Amino acid sequence: PRSTLSWHRDPEPRIHIPIITNPGCRMVIDENAFHMPADGSVWFVNTCKYHNFFNGGEQDRIQKTIDEAIKIEK
């Protein structure tokens, strides 16, 4: 709660799966801030761009991230 990550870039895009969140949580990429609700959604995010994440709420934020390098066979 009430914390933020520093601006950074990841070496590859990531898949984000919000587990626990609150309305005060925002990811910022390209000057756009957005909330990823913990409603079962899966987000593919280009984290190669500079980004940060902040939790302006009073609850913890728990999120599973998966590197894009995982291959999914059809």
Residue pairs with C-beta under 8 A, 6 or more apart in sequence:
1 55
1 57
1 58
1 59
1 60
2 55
2 56
2 57
2 58
3 54
3 55
4 52
4 53
4 54
4 55
5 52
5 53
5 54
6 52
7 50
7 51
7 52
8 50
8 51
8 52
9 47
9 48
9 49
9 50
9 51
10 47
10 48
11 48
12 47
12 48
12 67
12 68
12 69
13 44
13 45
13 46
13 47
13 48
13 68
14 44
14 45
14 47
14 65
14 66
14 67
14 68
15 42
15 43
15 44
15 45
15 65
15 66
15 67
15 68
16 27
16 36
16 42
16 43
16 44
16 45
16 63
16 64
16 65
17 41
17 42
17 43
17 63
17 64
17 65
17 66
18 36
18 37
18 38
18 39
18 41
18 43
18 61
18 62
18 63
19 38
19 62
19 63
19 64
20 38
20 59
20 60
20 61
20 62
21 35
21 36
21 37
21 38
21 59
21 61
21 62
21 63
22 55
22 57
22 58
22 59
22 61
23 35
23 57
24 55
24 56
24 57
24 58
25 35
25 36
25 53
25 54
25 55
25 56
25 57
25 61
26 33
26 34
26 35
26 53
26 54
26 56
27 33
27 34
27 35
27 36
27 45
27 51
27 52
27 53
28 51
28 52
28 53
28 54
29 45
29 46
29 47
29 49
29 50
29 51
30 49
36 43
36 63
44 68
45 51
53 61
55 61
